[in-house]
């Protein structure tokens, strides 16, 4: 059983232009399994850390999004603001929960999600 712990990396997302090609590659090369969530998102498992691929038309420059878990998004968001991080995307809902994206002092974008 995967226990979710506040402030731990819980999930990682990548960008991809062709989700069918991505699924075929990772299934063939590494035997990952996939679950589709609409036409623009596919989650993967079997990699050691669960994650997903989001379809994009844009050029993929830094395609990884590290996602932390926290049971209280409002508190986590305030802690990011208090630490002088920037909110890149405010709290929004998605299938399975809610999350927000933030920028750290070096400009890295990460996200925090909650199923609460």
N, C-alpha and C positions, 0 to 999 in steps of 0.2 A: 504494500500500500504506500502510495506517495503522499507523505505528510507535507502540507504547505506551511512554510515558516515565513513570517514577516521579514522583509528585506533580503531574502535569498533569491538568487536567479532561479526562475521557475520555468522559463520558456524562451525560445529564440525564434525570431521571424526573419525570413529572407525575402527579397524581391525577386521576381522572375517574370520574364516576358511571355513564356510559353509553359503553362502549367502541365499540359500533357507531356511535353518533352522532359520537364523536371521530374515528374512522377516516374516516367519510363527509365530515366537515368538512375535515380536513387534506388528504385526497385531492383533494377538489374545489377548495379554495382554493389549495393550494400544491404539489399533485402529489407529496406524500410517499408512500412505500411502507411497507407494514406486514407484520409476521410475528407471528402469534398464538402465545403460549406458555401454553396453557391458557385457562380461562374468565376469569381475573382479570388477565391481563397481555398487552400487545401492544407490540412494539418497533417503532420507526420509523427510516427512513433517508431520505436525500435532503434533509435540512434543513441541512446544513453541519456538524452535530454529531449523532451518533446518540443515540437516547434511547428512552424508552418511556412508556407510560401504565399505571398500576396502578389497577384498579377499586376503588372505595371506596364505602361507604354513608354515610360521615361527610361533614359539610359541608367543602368544600374552602376552606381559609383561605389557606394558602401552599402551593400544590400542586407546587412545583418542588423536586426533590431533586438537587443537584449531586453527581456521583460522580467521585472521583479514582481513578487507577490506581496500584497499587504491587505489585511482584512479591513482596514479603514482608509479608504482612498482619500477622504478629505484631510485626515491627519497626515498621510504620506505627502499629499500635495503641499500642505502648509510647511512641512519639514523641508521639502525641496526649495520652496520660496524663501524660507528663513535661512537656508544655507547658500542663498544667492544663485540658485539655479533658475532657469527660465522655463516657463510652461510653453511648450511647442504646440500641443493639442490639449485642450481642456478635457475634462472627464466626459466620456461618451460611452454609449452602450454598444455591445456586440453580442453575437450568440454565445452565451456562457457567462457573461458578466459585464463589467465596466472597466475602463482604464483611462489613463492620461499619459501623454508623452512629455518628456522634459529634456532640456539641454544642460549638460554639465559645464564647468568653467572652460573646458577645452573644446566645446562645441559638439561633443558626442551626444547623440540622441538615444535615449533609453525610454522605457515605458514601465509603468506600475499598473498592475491589474488586480481586481478582486472579484470573487464570486459572490460577495455579500451585497 
